Amino acid sequence: MESIILLLSITLMYSTPLVFGALGGVISERSGVTNIGIEGMMVIGAVAAATASYFTGNPWIGFLAAGAAGALVALLHAVASVSFAADQTISGVAINMLAPGIALFACRFFFDGAAMSPIATKLPGAVFGNMSINITTIIALLFAVIMWFVLYKTKWGLRIRAVGEHPAAADTLGINVYRVRYACVLVSGMLAGFGGASMTIAIISQFTQTAISGHGFIAMAAVIFGKWHPFGAYGACLLFGFTQALVVVLGGGNFIVPSQILSMLPYVMTIVVLILFVGRSVAPKADGVPYVKGSR
Amino acid sequence: MKQFEKFLRSRFAAALLAVLVGFIVSAIVLAIAGYNPIQAFAALFKGAFGRPKYVANTIIKATPILLTGVSVAFAFKTGLFNIGAEGQYIVGTVLATIVGVKLNLPMPVQIPVVLLSGIVGGAALGSFVGWLKAKFGIHEVITSIMCNWIAFYLCNYVVMSDTFHKPNSSSALAVNPSSYTMILGTWKKSAAGKEFLAGVPWLREVLLKTDLNAGFIIAIIVAILASIVLTRTKLGYELRAVGFNRDAARFSGISVERNIVLSMLISGGICGLAGALSITGTSPHTITLLAAMESYGFNGMSVAFIAACSPLGCIPSSILFSALIYGGMSVQQVMGAPSDIINIMIGTIVFVTALPGIAPLLADMVAKKRRAEENVRVSKDGTPLPEKEA
């Protein structure tokens, strides 16, 4: 029983950064912009959160700084993919190269050449018996609900989805396609930044070079697995969080499988899940296609 | 002016512009952080080309990224995005190490066998990703990132395994010396070699103080071969047709699925070769415990993009990036500025290459300016302009 509660608690903990990243992916792709740069935006968020929290002593400032830093990086992606109609995959990849560079540069700059930050103040959490839940887990769930509400119950959501499915049609109805896409990519970056923060000031309490290692990409897989729906993505992240929790729990004991092989589990699981589900989920029709006004 | 305009529309101008922006952005970042950018770039240049030894090291470091660059370029020309070059490279190093440690054949047999095992490893991982795309339609970017991490932990597993772990170290056993591909490897350490080299200081420095190896020559041959296959063969035609328009290719009787797997197989094999050459050509001639991705694959992407995904263009661009990366290390040694500035520079360069049309945009501006100037000249002659009449 105790180990089940432990497993559940770790699952929630590890799925949280993924949830933020995946929600970021959902909003961006719903508006028709593929965001492979989620990983990089999470890295930037991770370093911003740890740094701001360390210097101010207030983790909430760290959390907000992470969102702002993520959005700032997302602005680059928006300029490239919306204004310049760039190859969104290359732009995203460039951001994934740029971001760790900026993050480590900033880290070494602020902390005397060290590749990791000192211990920063963590965001608070609640403890229920054997189970501890960090506040970021609750915020992530809240964001999922808000995003579902916005996307499916408001006119803005309808506009976002219209822009992602058929931008030309949306344009003829007077929706500013560029503005909608800019907004969605910026929100996507902000959410990814929060995801980075929920790694460095909630799960661990410092920035390290490997704090974000492929989480952004697992989050992108969760977007596909979750059929571009906020709740679907949330569920997918729980599953991936569970595999990471298995790695932690099984790795701690004298399990027969070597720890390195066990560490592959989340990545193998992602591929397996994609094999099983990818054919059944359909991406927004204009996802990844730059919109050029007046083109057919 | 007209020639300048034409130049601006060329691929070379786009690459040059990207590099320029990369330098400007990193100069600004350095200046903000309180370091003198000019001094930093001078340290970078000196670190890359300042001595014969440094030049040799720049070439040595260019070998793996030239190959991963060719790999990415090859896949890209066939419509695939091989972000998994990193993992395929790692698997190449792992398999080459395993075979190189376990086998000890005569050199002319041993070297090809070790290199081939690296190629097989990379090709297997690459074609797996291709198969996932062909069979299930899963985007190759996500699966190859997952494969990168699987390869990463596979490497660490092999390093720590009882069979291969070198006691009291963080690396595996080194491969047998019969697998070494250094140039004049045994001669340079022999008495006759040492005696000869004592008379030629620069050669002595290059040969004895670096692991100068045959890798770069092999890499150039691979780049040329990749270019020939892509542009001069039926296979290359089919591969590019699938990348250019999948439906049209299928309609004309080309098997799309087969070609996707084939393209990733070749692309992965090239990365595997890169890994194997690193093991045979440079010390410590084995794999070590990885703490973070070593970025050979990711730097290969930068190499390919700046070369506009032309395999031959990867040759100069790999030297450029190698100089940046290797020279960048001395920025930290000389000035104490974080060497990560190089990653910022490289990221910026790739980002700018992703923006199509910046250089053509400049070309348009030049064209407009020229037309305006021509108009002025005509009016000075006293001839009225047709536009003004209208």
Boltz contact constraints between the chains, C-beta under 6 A:
constraints:
  - contact:
      token1: [A, 80]
      token2: [B, 354]
      max_distance: 6.0
  - contact:
      token1: [A, 80]
      token2: [B, 355]
      max_distance: 6.0
  - contact:
      token1: [A, 84]
      token2: [B, 355]
      max_distance: 6.0
  - contact:
      token1: [A, 86]
      token2: [B, 354]
      max_distance: 6.0
  - contact:
      token1: [A, 86]
      token2: [B, 355]
      max_distance: 6.0
  - contact:
      token1: [A, 87]
      token2: [B, 354]
      max_distance: 6.0
  - contact:
      token1: [A, 89]
      token2: [B, 81]
      max_distance: 6.0
  - contact:
      token1: [A, 90]
      token2: [B, 354]
      max_distance: 6.0
  - contact:
      token1: [A, 91]
      token2: [B, 354]
      max_distance: 6.0
  - contact:
      token1: [A, 94]
      token2: [B, 347]
      max_distance: 6.0
  - contact:
      token1: [A, 94]
      token2: [B, 350]
      max_distance: 6.0
  - contact:
      token1: [A, 94]
      token2: [B, 351]
      max_distance: 6.0
  - contact:
      token1: [A, 94]
      token2: [B, 354]
      max_distance: 6.0
  - contact:
      token1: [A, 97]
      token2: [B, 347]
      max_distance: 6.0
  - contact:
      token1: [A, 97]
      token2: [B, 350]
      max_distance: 6.0
  - contact:
      token1: [A, 98]
      token2: [B, 347]
      max_distance: 6.0
  - contact:
      token1: [A, 101]
      token2: [B, 340]
      max_distance: 6.0
  - contact:
      token1: [A, 101]
      token2: [B, 343]
      max_distance: 6.0
  - contact:
      token1: [A, 101]
      token2: [B, 344]
      max_distance: 6.0
  - contact:
      token1: [A, 101]
      token2: [B, 347]
      max_distance: 6.0
  - contact:
      token1: [A, 102]
      token2: [B, 344]
      max_distance: 6.0
  - contact:
      token1: [A, 104]
      token2: [B, 340]
      max_distance: 6.0
  - contact:
      token1: [A, 105]
      token2: [B, 338]
      max_distance: 6.0
  - contact:
      token1: [A, 105]
      token2: [B, 340]
      max_distance: 6.0
  - contact:
      token1: [A, 105]
      token2: [B, 341]
      max_distance: 6.0
  - contact:
      token1: [A, 108]
      token2: [B, 338]
      max_distance: 6.0
  - contact:
      token1: [A, 109]
      token2: [B, 33]
      max_distance: 6.0
  - contact:
      token1: [A, 209]
      token2: [B, 292]
      max_distance: 6.0
  - contact:
      token1: [A, 210]
      token2: [B, 292]
      max_distance: 6.0
  - contact:
      token1: [A, 214]
      token2: [B, 149]
      max_distance: 6.0
  - contact:
      token1: [A, 217]
      token2: [B, 142]
      max_distance: 6.0
  - contact:
      token1: [A, 217]
      token2: [B, 145]
      max_distance: 6.0
  - contact:
      token1: [A, 220]
      token2: [B, 142]
      max_distance: 6.0
  - contact:
      token1: [A, 221]
      token2: [B, 142]
      max_distance: 6.0
  - contact:
      token1: [A, 260]
      token2: [B, 153]
      max_distance: 6.0
  - contact:
      token1: [A, 260]
      token2: [B, 156]
      max_distance: 6.0
  - contact:
      token1: [A, 260]
      token2: [B, 157]
      max_distance: 6.0
  - contact:
      token1: [A, 261]
      token2: [B, 157]
      max_distance: 6.0
  - contact:
      token1: [A, 263]
      token2: [B, 153]
      max_distance: 6.0
  - contact:
      token1: [A, 264]
      token2: [B, 150]
      max_distance: 6.0
  - contact:
      token1: [A, 264]
      token2: [B, 153]
      max_distance: 6.0
  - contact:
      token1: [A, 267]
      token2: [B, 146]
      max_distance: 6.0
  - contact:
      token1: [A, 267]
      token2: [B, 149]
      max_distance: 6.0
  - contact:
      token1: [A, 267]
      token2: [B, 150]
      max_distance: 6.0
  - contact:
      token1: [A, 270]
      token2: [B, 146]
      max_distance: 6.0
  - contact:
      token1: [A, 271]
      token2: [B, 143]
      max_distance: 6.0
  - contact:
      token1: [A, 271]
      token2: [B, 146]
      max_distance: 6.0
  - contact:
      token1: [A, 274]
      token2: [B, 138]
      max_distance: 6.0
  - contact:
      token1: [A, 275]
      token2: [B, 136]
      max_distance: 6.0
  - contact:
      token1: [A, 278]
      token2: [B, 136]
      max_distance: 6.0
  - contact:
      token1: [A, 278]
      token2: [B, 138]
      max_distance: 6.0
